[in-house]
Amino acid sequence: ADSRLYEPANCTQEGAYRVLDLYRQNLQGMLPPEISFLTSLRNLELGGNSLIGTLPSQLGLMTALDYLQLDNTELSGTLPTDLGQLTTLANLILMNCRLSGSLPTEIGNMSGLGRLYLYENRLRGSLPSQLGRMSSLWSIDIHDNPNITGTIPTELATVTNIKSLWLHNTSLSGTFPSGLCDIKTDRHTFWVDCDRVDCECCLCAGQINY
């Protein structure tokens, strides 16, 4: 059995919530701004529910967060610029929603972020060069966002922790940053659309078996 179903919340001795895990609990409605009152929360997992509306900007006040998972919901709208205040957040899991707009440049302030999962959304526009400031990043997955355009930022080559990039089924084009190929080993995986992106060290989207 999944222990998360039986221990959905974890408190400190002072009574402050540290973990709120209500994944796939048939929740419905909007994500209330008041959730930001849980200032000691480190893990917030509400994915797999029928959540609607937009991401409240007040999420940026939850500066103790390490893990934010709101995937497989009907959340829409843009990514709040206030997320850039979450400098200790290590995991941002927002795939398979209805998010739109471009990635805010403020995302570059999330210095502790390791995993950025935004695939299967409706994002558009170019990838911000500020991704190159995120020294903790080791995995980026934005595949199946066909309206993401432009080139892959060369600044990503300065993020030496990168192990996986899933950039296929987008409209990215041009030349893959050569600096990333220079650091690639057998433990690195870079996926692109080879008909639009020139890359000597990448795997092509057509080779993926889902």
Secondary structure, DSSP 8 states (H G I E B T S, - for coil): --GGGT--EEE-TTS-EEEEE-TTS--EEE--GGGGG-TT--EEE-TTSEEESB--GGGGG-TT-SEEE--SS--EE---GGGGG-TT--EEE--SSEEEE---GGGGG-TT--EEE--SSEEEEE--GGGGG-TT--EEE--S-TEEES---GGGGG-TT--EEE--SS---EE--HHHHHH--TT-EEEE-TTTEE-SS-EEGGG---
